[in-house]
Amino acid sequence: NSRLCMSSAVAGYTRSLGSDGPPCCYEDLDHCSVAFLIGTNTADCHPVLFQRLLKRKKRDPKGLTIVVIDPRCTDTAKIADYHLALAPGTDLALLHGLARLVLQDNGFDSDFIDSATEGFAAFTQTIKAWTPGKTSKFCGIAEKGLRSVARLWSRKEGILSLWSMGVNQRREGTAVVGGLINLHLLTGEIGKAGAGPFSLTGQPNAMGGREAGGLAHLL
């Protein structure tokens, strides 16, 4: 599991945060205002977690917005408030486009960026080319949907992103994980209740296995 399923998440966490440890926990599902699911058919692959999300949505429908990023119309996508059915392989471009809109709308957290991050200027140069028009065309989605989801990030009210094998087992998986973490760093949506980048593992206690020394980049 660590060497295949989670290697992109491991590398992404380590590159961005310096440690292979998700800065979230399952209790954050009960406190987030936005659940941002990308590259995960949670209904089929993580049914217990999905039922927890559904119960929360039924209990507090206005307090939780569910966003699903997936080319397919899965059972997970069917319960989403926003389903961006992007073209396969364009998820990193989507994340760059969202980040550019957050910057454009002044939805970033300048205090957090100054105190807890580095490389902000270089990041803004990277995402500058991904205008809403270019991003929506490249990803095959409506610009209106792109802007609506970007506004959720700009609100900075507790965004929990969750991803699984659709991100981790693709060629640019590590870059996509980094792009997602960058959105959290840009908005300061990390290190507080109901917020952060949360990789959903493939098998039970894979995180524990890595903490015990079974690391993805070592034998």
N, C-alpha and C positions, 0 to 999 in steps of 0.2 A: 504493500500500500504506500509506504513512504517513498519508495523509489519510482513508482509509476504514477499513482493517482495524485499524490500531493507534491510532487517535485516542483511544479510551477508555483504553487502557493508558498512552499518553503523558500524558494529562491526569491520570490517577490517580497515576502515579508522581510527576509534577511536583507535584501538590497535596500528596501525603503525604510525599515524600522530598526535594522541591526539585530533582530532576533526572530527566530521562527516560533512565534507565539501569538495567536490571534488576540488582539486587545479587546475582546468581547466575550460574552458568555450567553448561554441560552436564556437567562432571565431578561436579557435585553429585548427579546421578542415581546415581552410584556410592557415595555416602556417606550419603544420607538414610535414615532408618528408616521414614518415611511419605511416600508420594507421593500428594498430594491433588489430584486432577484434577477441575476444574469447568468446564463449558462447553466441553469439548473431546472429540471422538471421535478420540483420538490414533491408534488403530489404523488408521484410514482416512486421516487428514489429515497425520499425522507418522509414517509407517511406520518410518523409520530410528530415530527416538527411541523408538518403541514397542518395537521389537525389542531395543533396548538395555535397556529396562525389563524386558522379558520374560526376557532372559538373566540379569539381576541377580536376578530373582525365582526363577528355576530354580536358580541357583547358591546362593542364600541365602534360602530360602522363609520362614524364621522371622525373618530380619533386616530384611525389607521388608514393610510393610503398604500395600496399594493401596486408596485410597478414590476412588470415582467418583461425582460429583454430576451426574446427567443424567436428565431425564424419560424418555429412551428406553433400551431395553436394547440397547446397541450392542456391537460386538465388544470395545470397550474395557471396558465394564461387565461383560462375561462373565468377565474375569480378575480382577475386584476382590474384595478381602476384604470390603469394605462398599460396597454400591451404594445410594445414597439417590436413589430415583426421585421427586424432588420435582415438584410442579406447576409448569408453565412460568411464568416470571416471578417466582418466589418465592425466588430465590437470595440476595438481599440479606437477607431476613428470616431465612433459614437461618443466614447468617453472624452476624447479630445474636444469634440464639438460641444458637449455639455459643459466642460471646463471653460471653454471660451465664452459661452453664454453667461456663466456665473461671473466671470470677470467683467463682461460687458454690462451686466446688471448690478455691479457692485455687491454681489452676494458673497464675496470672499471674507474671511476673518483675518484682517491685517494684523491684529495683535497676536493671534496665534501663529501666523506665518512668521512674524518677526522673532517671536520667542522660542519657537519649537521646530522650525524647519530651515532648510538651506536649499539653494538652487532655484529660488522662485523666479528670478529674472530669466534664467535659461528656459524654465518651464513655459513661461508666457510666450517666448519666442517659438517654442515647439508647437503650441496650440494655435498660434496666431492665424495660420493658414486655414484652419477648420471653421470657416464661416457657417452660419446656419444653413444657407443655401447649398454650399458644397457638401456639408455633412449629410443633410437629408437626401440629397441626390445620390451620394456615394453609398449610403446605407439603405436606400430604397424605402424611406419612411416619410411621412408627412412632416413638414416643418412645424406645423402647429403642435404635434405630439412631442417633438424634440423640445420646443420652447416650454411646453407645460411641465415636462419632467425636469428641465433645468431650473424652473422656478421653485420646484420642491427642494432642490439642493440649495438654492439661494436663501430659502427661508431659515435654514439652519435650526430646525426644530426636532432633531433626533432622527437621523437617517442611518438605518442598519442595512448594509449591503450583504447579500448572501450569494455565494456562487459555488459551483461544483464542477463536475467533469467537463461540461461544455466550455469552460475556461481553462481548466487545468490540463486537459489532454489535447491541447491544440498547439500548433507549431510555435505560435507567438504567445503562449500562455503566460509566461513570466512577465512579458511586457504588458499584457492586459491586466494582470494582478497589480502591477505597478501603476498603471493608469487609473485603476479604481482607487487604490490607496491615495494617489495624488488628489483625487476629488475630495476625499475625506480630509486630507491635510489642508487643502485649499479653503475648505469651509469650516475647519475646526471641529468637524463631526467625528471625533475620536477621543477616547479616554474619558467618556462620560456615559451615564446611563442611557440606554436605548440608541447608541450610536457606535459606528465603527465598521471596519471591513472584516467579515466573518466567513471564512472558508468552511464549507460543509464537507466533511470527510467522507470517504467511500466506505470504510469499515469501522466497527466499534474500536474506540480507544487508539486510533492511529496517532493522535497527538501524544498520548501517553507513551506510545512506543518510541516516538522521536525524542521525547524528553528523557527516556531511559537510554538513549544512545543510538537508536536505529535511525540515523539521519539519512536524508534523501541523497546527499552528495558523497556519502562515505559507505564503505562496505561494513 
